[in-house]
Amino acid sequence: MFDNIDDRLKFLLGLTAAATAKYLAVYWLRRKRQDRFELVGTVKELICYPVKSCKGVYVDEAECSKFGLKVEGITDRHFMVTRDNGRFLSQRQEPTMALISVKVMGTEIELSAPGMVPLKLSSNIQKTRYNLSKVAVWDCNTQGLDCGDAAGQWISKYLGKPGCRIVFCSPDLERRKFINETKPWFTRTLETDYSGYADWATYLFLTTASLEALNKQLKKPLTMKSFRPNIVIDGTDAFEEDGWEEVIIGDKVQMRCLSACDRCLLTTVDPEKGVKSEDGEPLKTLQRIRGSVPPYDKYNECVFGINAAPDVCGTVQVGDPVYAIRKIK
């Protein structure tokens, strides 16, 4: 029937048919993937940590941004305390950082600590050649804007450690690609995954059932504060999150589960007292009950919670439903 149609039209018809077939195939694959999501629980808590290793801010609603959970104008772990050489400080070295409270006030935060006058810090810092600093999170060299001498003196006095500074990761600075900070096991990171001053990934999920299972093994039960998740999920089985591949929260936000979170000495800091436990708990028990999870067991790591990165950003609320795709075994 196309004998009288010139070759050019035939070519265009062929391209149209090929494009249509490709669209339908992609649509079918996406639809099939969407059908794999199942309801696994609800959001119980949302916690933003504006200053790395300081107290978290609990909210009922937040923005899941590409760079971390955002509350008003402040993004998760975009402020950081450093030594005089620019290397980060955390509760691992300074456990009393656990007692520094953070209040979010628009584009400002206020820090409070025992025996200290509150300190206000702004996120509206203009980059200059004088305040641009070279800083490091673990083995990753990055940048920060120095928050000034008053902030440096405040944190140095509180920690009893001269030369400390507070820096801010402003939007116009270099961002860390955490795909470059490799783990010895496979992770589902992409070139487009960035973070501020988080240890690694921008988000951490933990479930109430997993904490309850751990607490049954401990002499002294702990709260979520010891493990610093951003999103706490209720209604699951214990450690069910190990098997998640992707997660949808509410009606929009979608995240990739990258890998389980390997745990360290920071978990041994009492978040209410700012001191490390003398018996090495809960890390000792985590090693016993969570130290045989593959593939992390090959590296003598115990894991608790899931690191994630956002693919579709948006607003999340406490009470939002959580859907997950489970890994195919």
MIMI-26439 format. One record per atom (N, C-alpha, C, O): y, z, x. Coordinates in steps of 0.02 Angstrom, whole numbers, plus 50000, padded with zeros to 5 digits. Atoms other than C-alpha are relative to their C-alpha. Example, Ala and Ser with C-alpha at 12.3 -4.5 7.8 and 13.67 -1.06 7.14 Angstrom:
2
499415000050045497755039050615500605000050045500595003350097499414999749958499475035750684500555003749961501105004549986
//
This chain:
329
499395000050041500005000050000500645000050043501184998850017499424999849957501145001650151500084993650043500444993650093500015006049959500854983750214500704997050009500844994050061499335003149997502654978450176500535004750028501125002950031499524995249972503464993950253500034999050075499514998550108499955001449929504134991350427499745005950042499645011450016500314995049955503455000850577500425006350005500155011850013499574994149993504965012350586499895004949943499865011049953500104995750058504705018950411499315003350003499235009249986500664997149992502865021350445500025005850049499705011150038499944994749950503325031450598500325006249971500105011849984499654994350031504535042350499499555003649950499565009849946500464997050047503255045250364499465004150036499265009550013500504996349961501995050350495500285006650026499945011750024499684993949975503225062850572500085005149944499955011149953499914995550057503605070050400499345003449980499315009449967500664997350019501755072050360499775005250051499495010350033500204995349947501445080450529500395006549995500115012050002499574994050006502925092350506499795004249940499765010449944500224996550060502355096750331499345003750011499265009549991500654996949985500585100150390500095006150045499765011250036499884994449954501245111250531500315005949962500115011649972499684994750039502365120950411499495003649956499495009849952500504997050044500945123750289499495004150039499275009450016500484996249958499785129350431500315006550022499985011850019499664993949978501075141750497500085004849942499965010849949499934995850060501425148050321499345003449982499335009349966500654997250017499575150350288499795005550049499535010750028500184995049950499315159750451500415006449992500155011949997499574994250011500815171050418499795003849938499755010049938500214996850062500245174350241499345003750010499255009349985500644996849986498495178150302500095006450040499765011450029499864994149960499205190150431500325005549958500155011349965499684995050043500305198650302499495003549956499555009449941500524997150043498765201350195499605005450036499265009450004500384995149962498015211750336500345006850002500035011850020499654993550001499355225350318499735004349944499625001949888500224995250051498755240750226500415006450005500635008450059499624993850002499645256550173499635005450039499055006850025500324994849960499295270350300500345006849994500035011950011499664993550005500585283850265500734999149981500944993849958499285000150014502425288150243500375003350059500105007250096499584997149948503855292550360500175007249980500445008549926499854992950015504005311550369500635002350037501035006150009499414997949961505325313550507500254994150041499874989850063499665004749956506575302850601500415004050050500815008150030499664996149948507215309550767500294995450052499944991350082499655003649948508505302150883500175004850057500365010550044499844995949941508745308851060500574996750039500444992850085499435003549968510505303451111500025000950076500184996250113499994998649928510365311851283499285000950023498925005249997500684999749975508765309151379499825007150020500175010350059500294993549984507745325351387500375005949970500235011749987499684994650036508925335351276499735000249928499314996049910500264999250068508635341051096500104993749958500564989849971499955005750045508365328350960500445001449940500585007249924499604999650061509415324850806499574997549942499374991749942500435001750057508425324850642500444997249944500945000249925499615003350052509055312950508499544997649944498934996949954500385002850057508505306350338500014992450000499594989349968499945007349998509055288550377500284998050067500715001350095499765002549936509325278450534499894992550004499524989749964500095007149988509445260750598499494999050056499565001950110500475002049947507965253750694500314994150035500254988450012499695005449962508925243650822499534997650055499025000850068500415002849947508225233050962499965004750059499485004550097499964995749941508735246351088499825007249986499885011550030500204993250017508125261850996500285002249933500694998849903499774997350064508405272450842500745001750004500965005150051499274999349998510255272550800500245004249942500095002849884499724995550050511165286450708500764999550005501055001050057499285001450000512955282450659500154995050057499894989550056499855004749945513645274750820499635001550063499804998850116500344997649940512425282850940499274997750000498924998549950500695002549994510785275251001499585004750043499835007850090500494995649966509245284651061500004999050076499964993450100500044999749927509265289451245500444994950035500224991050078499515004249967510835280151293500495004250042500935001450075499684995649951511565295351383499465003050044498895003950022500504997449954510695302451535500325004350054500885002950077499784995649946510885316351662499694997550065499094995850067500255002349935510725311251845500155005150055500595009350050499864996349938510625319352015500604996650034500874991650009499445003049964511995315752141499834993350030500284989550049500215006549973510965300952203499874994849946499654989249961500085004750055510895292852031499325000049967499234996849915500664999750031509075296851994500025004749939500365009849940499974996250062508755303551820499705007050008499275008350050500274993250004508435321851782499705000949930499964998249881500304998750065507285327851643499735007149999499805010850047500294993450006506405343351581499435001150050499235006850063500534999249950505045339951709500265003950060499925008250087499694996549944506235345851845500445005849977500485011050011499524995050026507485355751739499815001749928500114998949881500244998550068506575363351588500545002849953500475002249892499484997350044508175371851524500404994449966500814995949922499685005550037508785354551472499764999949927500094997249883500284999650068507685357751319500455004049953500395003549892499574995650040509015370151260500684996949986501104999949952499365003450012510455357751260499974996549932499584991849922499975002950067510855353751078500504994249999500994994250036499575005950005511645337151029500204999049927499774999149882499745001450067512745333850878500324993150001500734991650045499715006850004513185315950827500595000249953500555002649897499395000350040514955313050764500304993150007500754991950047499765006849996515235294650736499804996850066499214996050080500135002949934515405286750907500035005250056500045003450115499994994549951515465303750993499395004449991499085004649938500504994750004514185317051033500315006450027500775006250067499794993449975514435335651063499405003650027498905004549992500554996349968513325345051184500165007549998500715009650013499954992750000513025363751164499415002850038498855000350032500544996849962512025375151278500165007450009500755009350006499884992849992511795393851304500515001550055500444999250111499504997849952513305401551389500534994850018500934995850063499545005449984514285385251387500474998449941500274998949883499545002650051515835379151294499764992949982499594989150027500235006750019515355363551193500384994450036500974995150052499725005849965515655346751277499964993849956499434992349929499995006250039516175330851185499984994050047500324993850098500065006249962515685313851251500084994149953499814994149897499905006050040516225296851185499564994350025499414993850084500365006149981515215280951181500474994150008500254988650026499505005349991516815270851183500305000450070500895001950079499794999849930516915270051372500094992950025499644988750019499875006749973517715254851452499744999650071499855004150112500285000949932516825248151605500554998250049500964993750037499545001549946517845248451764499615000250066499035002450067500344999749936517415246751947499935007250026499555008650072500014993049978517695265451963499455004049965499195008849994500494996050036516485271751830499314996849996498844999949971500655003350000515075259051850499555003050054499735003050113500444996449953513615268151930499304996850003499064994149954500695002049992511925263251999499565006149986499655011350017500434994550018510595274251920499274997649998499144991650002500705001850000508705274751914499605004249951499695010349947500494996750044507385278951783499314998350029499094992650027500625001149963505755281251877500134995050055500584996050096499915004949946505605265951990500454994249980500514989350017499585005450024506795255251888500745001550014501015006549991499294999349987508555253051953500394996649944500244990949925499605002750055509845250451817500725002450008500915004650062499304998349996511665254151776500205005249948499855006249899499724995350048512705267351688500745000750011500994999650066499304998549994514505271551652500085007650006499865011349962499914992849989514975288551723500475002949947500995000049932499624996950055515625300151586500575004450024500905007649983499424996349974516895308551701499835006550033499275009150028500104993949961517125323851808499875006149956499485010549975500104994150043517235336151663499285000449977498995005849974500705000150021515525330651602499545001850058499065005550050500394998549941514825331451779500015007450017499505010450034499934992949985515495348951805499645004349948499345009449965500324996350054514835354751636499255000350011498955005750010500735000149993513045349251666499795003250066499265006350070500164996849935513075354851849500025007649994499595011150021499954992750010513645372251797499425002649960499135007749977500554997750043512345373651660499345000150038498965005050033500635000449965510905368151770500015003950066499485005050097499954996749935511565377351924499814995350056499504997250106500205005249953511365361152018500614995650015500784991349974499405003849984512915353952105499884992550004499344990350024500035007249991513275335452099499704996149942499644989949947500295003650057512485331251931500544996049963501134997949963499555004050040513265317851822499684998249934499074998949926500255002750063513095311251645500234992849995500824991450005499825007050005513045292451621499834997449931499425000349894500105003250065513095281051469499804992750009500094989250050500225007049999512185264551440500404996249947500204996149889499585003650048513545254051359499724993049987499334990450027500295006550019513175237551271500114994450050499734989550051499855005449953513955227051410499675000950068499834997250115500354999049937512815233851547499334996350000499094994149949500675002849994511185226851613499525004349960499575010449959500514996450038509725231451501499344999650037499184994550069500674999949970508015236351564499514996149958499454997449898500565003250033506625224451519499375003950018499155003950076500564995849980505155236051508499354996250010498844999250026500585004049980503945221651528499944999950076499404998750103500004999949927504455222851711499745006650028499575007150087500254993449979503905241051717499275000549977499115003449926500695001150021502065237451713499585006449996499695011150034500514994850005500675248951658499354997150029499264991050030500635002649972498945247651738499534997249946499034994049962500415002650055498225243551566500414994749962501024994149972499675005350038498625229251446500485003149949500325007949915499514998150051500195231351340500244993649965500194988149991499775005850039500935220051206500754999150006501094997449957499285000849989502675219551283500194992750005499794988550023499735006849997503775204051275500635000050044500925005250059499395000849959505215197351381500625002449963501125004249993499424998150041506375201751237500025007449983500445009649944500004992750011505955220451239500455003450052500335002950112499534996649956507385230751310500045007449981499865009449926499894992950016507775249351322500615002650038500854999450085499464996749965509165261051374499725004150057499555001550110500274995549948508575276351471499355003349980499175008550007500664997450018506905279251386499544999550061499644995350104500495000549946505445282451503499704993050004499604990350058500285006750002504725265951446500214996649935500744993549933499865003650062504675259351267500555003449960500735009249971499434997650040506065261351139499805004749944500215008749921500214995950057505025269751002499335003350014498915000750050500634996349996503645282550990499815002549931500185006149899500284997550063502575285450835499535005850015499195005850066500504994749997501585301450808499855002049928500295001949885500194998150069500625307250654499895007549994499695010850042500104992950012500555324450577499275001950007499115007450030500724998549996498655323350568499785000750073499355004850088500184999549929498535320650756500245006650030499885009750069499754993549976499625335850791499575005649972499415010450009500434994850029498575346250671499335000350036499075005850047500645000149963496995340750761500065003250068499625006850090499884996949935497735345750928500095007549992499815011450031499864992950010498355362450861499365004149987499335010050003500644996550012496575366850806499665001850065499235006250067500314998949934496105366350990500425004650044500205006650098499544996049959497575376751052500035007249975499975008549915499914993150020497795395551053500685001049968500765005049921499324999550028499655393351018500194993249971500314988550009499825006450031500065379550892500694997750021501145001750034499375003049979501475367650937500314996049943499984994649893499655004350048502755357550840500104993150032499954992150091499865006749975503245339350858500515000150057500544995450097499484999749948504675345050971499714999650070500064997450117500315000249934503455346451116499824992950021499684991650080500245006849984503035327851105500524994649988500404988850005499415004150003504715320051062499904993049969500114988049999500065006650033504235306050940500664998249966501085002549953499435002350039505555295450854499834999749926500245001249883500205000950069504555292250696499345003749989498835002150020500594996050017503315304950625499734997449934500094996749885500325003050058502075298050500499495004849970499085007750005500444995450037501165308250368499504995949959499634990249939500485003150046499595304150267499444996150033499054992849999500525003749964498475296850402499435004650020499465010750009500524996049967496865302550483500235001550072500674998250098499834998249932496965310950653499854994250048499314991350047500055005149948497255298450794499874993049973499674988550010500085006650031497175283950672500474994950033500314989050036499505004549971498715276850758499744996350063500024991250081500305003549942497645272350910499804992949984499814988550027500275006550020496975257650812500494995349967500304990149942499505004350031498615250450748500234994550048500304995650108499755005749961499205233450807500724998549984501134997350029499315001050023500775230950704500145004749942499685006949907499804995350053501755241950584500604997249963501064994549994499415001450042502945238550440500225006649969499815010349941499724993950029504095252650384500484998049945500944994149957499585001950057504895251350212499884992849981499314990549981500085006950022505225233750154500234994950052500274988950037499735004849951505885226150316499775001250071499514996650103500094998749928505665234650484499284998750022498805001249991500675001649975504205227850583499985001250075500434999150112500064998249929503585234150752499314998150027498814998249992500625001049962502275229650881499795006650032500215010050063500264994249964501185243850942499804997650069499384993150076500085002549932501205241851131499405003050036498984999550063500564996449969500015255151197500075007349981500595009549957499964992850012499605273451178500475003150052500575000250106499534996649955500825285651259499635004850046499335009650024500314995549952500165293451418500445006050011501055005450018499634993750001500665311651430500065003350068499635002350112499844997149934501415321751572500215007349992500135010349939499814992949997502075338951622500555001949950500635007849934499464998350047503555337651501499735003449938500075007549908500304996950060502375342551360499885007550009499795011249960500134992949987502135359551445500635004249993500605010449998499384996350008503965364251419500075002649929500004998849881499884997050065504275376351276500694997849976501194999850006499355002650021505665367551177500475005349972501075004149965499584994650026506295384151107500235004750054500745008150046499834995449946506335393751271500234996650064500564999750106499795003649941506615380351402499635002150063499915001950118500424998149942505195386251516499324996449994499104994949939500665003250000503545378251567499465005249987499535011050007500554995550014501935385851506499645001750065499574997650110500354997849940500995395951636499284997750002498984997350055500715001950002499285390051578499894992449999499334990049993500075007349998499665371351585499874996849933499714990849930500105002850067499505369151398500654997049973501204999349990500615002750031499485358251298499674994550041499174991550019500255005749961499175345751437499265000950018498884996050020500704998649982497545354251487499534998249942499014995149952500425001650059496845352751310500034992649984499534989649965499955007250012497505335051289499554996250048499244991250028500445003449952496575330151446499275000649979498874996149990500704998950022494985337551372499834995849938499294992849935500175003450063495095329851198500264992849995500044988949953499715006750004496135314251233499984996550068500334991650079500045003049934495655310251412499444995050008499324992550062500565004649997494185299251368500114993949956499644990449937499825005650043495115286251264500074993750044500494993550089499945006149960494835268751335500624995949979500814996149920500175000749929495595260351432500355005050045500305004750106499584995349962496715274851484499585004850042499815007450093500444995549963495235285351541499854997550070499725001650115500135002749933494985273651688500535002250050500425002050111499434998149958496655279751755500155007549996500685009750016499944992650007496385298351717500625002049959500945007049974499434998550043497725297851583499765002449931499284999949903500124997850070497705307551419500584997349958501154997149980499495003450040498635299251276500085003649932499625006649906499844996650063499495305651119500614996649970501164997349995499465003850030500545294651005499984992850023499614991050069499995007149986500945276151010500704997650015501174998949978499375003249983502355266951099500064993449961499574989949951499895006050041503135252850998500664996750017501114999750046499385003849992504475239351003500134996149936499664993849904499845003350064505395231450855500014992450005500264989650054499945007350007505195213350803500484998249945500834993149949499525000850054506185214850641500365006749991500045011749975499624993750004507585227850639500275001249930500264996749887499734998350065508365236750492500045007549991499955011350039499924992950016508615253450407499335003149980498945000149943500594996250020507225266450391500225006749972500755009349990499844993750033507195282150285499385004549998498825002049996500544995450013506155297750270499724998549931500094997749883500335001750063504885294250133499804992749995499434990849950500185007150001504745275650173499244999250009498935002950048500715001349989502975268750158499904996650069500334993050093500175003049935502125263650321499364996049991498854998549967500575004550004500935248850328499804998150071500224997550115500245001849933499855244050476499464994749998499064994349950500565004449987498745230250539499575003550052499825005850103500454996749953497225237550623499734994950051499634989150035500285004249948496555230650785499314997649980498935001349949500675002650013495045219450768499555002150057499685000550115500454997449948493615227650859499504994750021499084995950064
//
